[in-house]
Amino acid sequence: MSIQKNKKPVDKASQIKTLKKVLHYIKDYRWLLIGSILFAAVVCVLTLWLPILQGQAIDKIVSKGNVDFKGLVHILMIIVVTVLITALAQWLQNLVNNKVAYHVVRDLRNAAFKKIEQLPLSYLDAHPSGDLVSRVIADADQFSDGLLMGFTQLFSGVLMILGTLIFMFSIDWIIALVVVILTPLSLFVARFIASHSYKHFRRQSEIRGQQTALIDEMISGQKAVQAYGREEDVCKRFDDINDRLRDTSLKATFYSSLTNPCTRFVNSIVYAAAAIFGAFLTLRGRITVGQLSSALSYANQYSKPFNEISGVVTELQNSIACAARILELIELEPEKADPQHPVTVDHFDGKVDIDHVYFQYVPERPLIQDFNLHVKPGSKIAIVGPTGCGKTTLINLLMRFYDVNKGDIKVEDTSIYDMTRRNLRSGFGMVLQDTWIKDGTVRENIAMGRPDASDEEIVTAAKKAHADEFIRRLGDGYDTYLTGGGDLSEGQRQLLCIARIMLAMPPMIILDEATSSIDTRTEMLIQQSFDKLSNGRTSFIVAHRLSTIRSADQILVMKDGNIIETGNHQELLKKGGFYAKLYNSQFQQS
């Protein structure tokens, strides 16, 4: 599976667009957001009031032996109460911010997961699963961290700047003006850093997705990697991605790490200028020493929000980059919707008609061309042919995992495109070569198609699939908990999948290399069970072992997307054509 590289350019317009989409998710929690702003306002006002109180306390100490202790104690008590209320308001603000941030991320993850469930199979086949996992897990976590920091510090920082200006101008407009005039230096530095850091954070997020995809791919295919001695090649691929991630991360970290020292340097210049002007004003008697102390506290406090906001902006660059990847997934085009007024088939007899069907996975590579097939109810249809001829593709079209490019497929004289997918698929039961076992007990895995089945029915189905014997040897029998089936052999996993269809007893059956991982003796026994199950039911069997399809009513021999021969086993052997060559090559006597 190839790793897709996203090289789409990122600009300011795309950041703003992503931010607007994020705000759409936040609006559901606007009352909590308003509460956060109110708490931030309380924290801001009380925090800014403290320097005034400190200045008043300093002015109570006029000189040695001339101290207003009564007034000083009164001010100190007010300071203590103010600090306690500020701490409480800040705690409540953080509580609200946490709730908003984690609820928004939960909503994004839910939307992303639901979209994955709605995506067409063509997208999932063409994109590495590890990248999707990275978007839903890692990118969502990164976004959550940035969003939380944004709520916690951005609102407070903006309010603190505005409040500080008001209080500074109330003390002396000259000192306030000096601070305001020098402020653009800090803004310029923050803007410069933010503009360079976003593109690196976006690229970092993309490469992290590629890395996750490769790890997922290699873990699932580790046996093949070791069997073919490709460990060194895989390590080189991983090192390449890891090196690119390192380089991008270093650049992103470098630019983001410039934020604090650069803004602190500018803020020190602002503070020094305010102190010099304030000292001259104090000497002239324009302001008191206490007022100078308050003004310098504000000058210092005025710069801190810029430090915090510049740090938040850097973190938000990473957060928005991650949000863009999640939203990109959420906004993908889902599979074609079911018809608004579907035709419902209540009973399936097993009649299937495929009329003049054309299909290709990619436009430049035609696969199925003018395919026609008419299946009577209860027929047993076998599909054989060389690899890549279109056997499994035909099953995918029949189940609407893919849609035809041209032509029509009918079940019970009803176009499958006039039915809902759920209605269509309720008429089929499938056993594929690729097995899938969910996290759960053996009992739950067998009963997937019929959750209401009794224990007796589940055991009966397992016996028909010749799975009962190995199930009882497991630690807890039918109550053994399976973790993705990793604790079972491939053959045992396939037996459980066969037990599912034995329990569901669907009107029509699809077997795509259903016994490919099972030993010959067990396969013969299961084949007898399949023959009983398919009696009176339409069944489609894709097989490479031609011995398993000799009893088929009709055998379709496919090559290059076309049916080149049809007939039963004996008829095709007599023709001496392509099927006969395939069959004889498998049963050639030495």
SULNORRA-V401675 format. One record per residue. RES is the residue in one small letter. NEAR is the number of other ideal C-beta (glycine too) atoms within 10 Angstrom. Layout:
res: [RES:RES]
near: [NEAR:NEAR]
This chain:
res: [m:s:i:q:k:n:k:k:p:v:d:k:a:s:q:i:k:t:l:k:k:v:l:h:y:i:k:d:y:r:w:l:l:i:g:s:i:l:f:a:a:v:v:c:v:l:t:l:w:l:p:i:l:q:g:q:a:i:d:k:i:v:s:k:g:n:v:d:f:k:g:l:v:h:i:l:m:i:i:v:v:t:v:l:i:t:a:l:a:q:w:l:q:n:l:v:n:n:k:v:a:y:h:v:v:r:d:l:r:n:a:a:f:k:k:i:e:q:l:p:l:s:y:l:d:a:h:p:s:g:d:l:v:s:r:v:i:a:d:a:d:q:f:s:d:g:l:l:m:g:f:t:q:l:f:s:g:v:l:m:i:l:g:t:l:i:f:m:f:s:i:d:w:i:i:a:l:v:v:v:i:l:t:p:l:s:l:f:v:a:r:f:i:a:s:h:s:y:k:h:f:r:r:q:s:e:i:r:g:q:q:t:a:l:i:d:e:m:i:s:g:q:k:a:v:q:a:y:g:r:e:e:d:v:c:k:r:f:d:d:i:n:d:r:l:r:d:t:s:l:k:a:t:f:y:s:s:l:t:n:p:c:t:r:f:v:n:s:i:v:y:a:a:a:a:i:f:g:a:f:l:t:l:r:g:r:i:t:v:g:q:l:s:s:a:l:s:y:a:n:q:y:s:k:p:f:n:e:i:s:g:v:v:t:e:l:q:n:s:i:a:c:a:a:r:i:l:e:l:i:e:l:e:p:e:k:a:d:p:q:h:p:v:t:v:d:h:f:d:g:k:v:d:i:d:h:v:y:f:q:y:v:p:e:r:p:l:i:q:d:f:n:l:h:v:k:p:g:s:k:i:a:i:v:g:p:t:g:c:g:k:t:t:l:i:n:l:l:m:r:f:y:d:v:n:k:g:d:i:k:v:e:d:t:s:i:y:d:m:t:r:r:n:l:r:s:g:f:g:m:v:l:q:d:t:w:i:k:d:g:t:v:r:e:n:i:a:m:g:r:p:d:a:s:d:e:e:i:v:t:a:a:k:k:a:h:a:d:e:f:i:r:r:l:g:d:g:y:d:t:y:l:t:g:g:g:d:l:s:e:g:q:r:q:l:l:c:i:a:r:i:m:l:a:m:p:p:m:i:i:l:d:e:a:t:s:s:i:d:t:r:t:e:m:l:i:q:q:s:f:d:k:l:s:n:g:r:t:s:f:i:v:a:h:r:l:s:t:i:r:s:a:d:q:i:l:v:m:k:d:g:n:i:i:e:t:g:n:h:q:e:l:l:k:k:g:g:f:y:a:k:l:y:n:s:q:f:q:q:s]
near: [15:9:18:14:9:15:7:9:7:20:10:9:8:16:19:11:14:21:15:9:16:20:11:10:19:17:8:13:18:11:9:17:17:11:18:23:17:14:22:25:16:18:24:23:17:18:20:23:16:17:24:18:16:17:23:20:20:18:18:18:14:11:6:6:5:8:12:14:9:9:13:16:12:14:19:14:10:15:16:9:11:16:13:11:13:18:12:13:20:18:12:16:23:15:13:23:25:14:15:20:22:13:15:23:21:13:14:26:20:12:17:22:14:12:18:18:8:12:17:17:13:15:15:13:12:13:18:20:15:22:24:22:17:24:25:21:13:17:30:21:13:23:28:21:16:23:27:20:19:21:26:21:20:19:21:25:22:15:20:24:18:13:21:25:17:12:21:26:16:14:22:21:11:17:25:22:13:20:25:15:11:19:18:11:17:24:14:12:19:23:13:14:24:18:12:16:26:24:18:23:28:25:21:24:26:25:22:22:23:22:20:21:23:21:15:18:19:18:10:12:14:12:8:10:16:11:9:9:8:15:12:8:11:16:13:11:16:14:11:13:19:14:11:17:17:13:14:20:16:12:17:24:15:13:21:22:13:18:23:15:10:19:24:16:12:23:22:12:14:22:17:12:16:26:16:11:18:25:12:10:18:17:8:8:7:14:19:15:14:20:23:22:20:28:28:18:19:27:26:18:19:26:25:16:23:23:20:19:24:26:19:24:19:26:23:24:26:23:26:25:28:29:28:23:26:25:23:15:21:19:11:15:10:13:17:11:9:16:12:5:6:16:14:9:20:6:7:20:17:20:18:23:16:19:15:12:21:15:21:14:13:9:7:5:7:14:19:24:15:13:24:12:19:12:21:13:15:16:18:22:21:24:24:25:23:13:7:13:21:22:22:17:20:27:20:18:22:21:18:21:18:18:15:19:14:11:16:14:22:17:24:19:8:17:14:25:17:17:23:17:16:9:19:22:16:16:21:21:22:20:22:17:17:11:20:12:20:12:11:14:16:25:18:16:23:28:23:17:17:15:7:6:17:10:10:8:16:24:20:16:25:26:15:21:28:20:26:19:11:16:24:12:9:16:8:11:14:19:11:17:13:20:10:12:18:8:14:21:11:14:17:21:22:27:25:23:25:27:27:21:24:27:22:19:14:19:19:23:23:22:25:20:19:26:23:17:16:21:9:9:9:17:19:13:13:24:18:11:16:26:12:11:21:21:10:11:19:26:25:26:23:23:20:16:14:20:14:20:22:13:14:23:15:19:24:23:23:23:15:14:21:16:19:14:18:14:17:16:19:9:13:22:15:10:13:10:14:17:23:15:9:16:19:13:9:10:8:7:4:2]
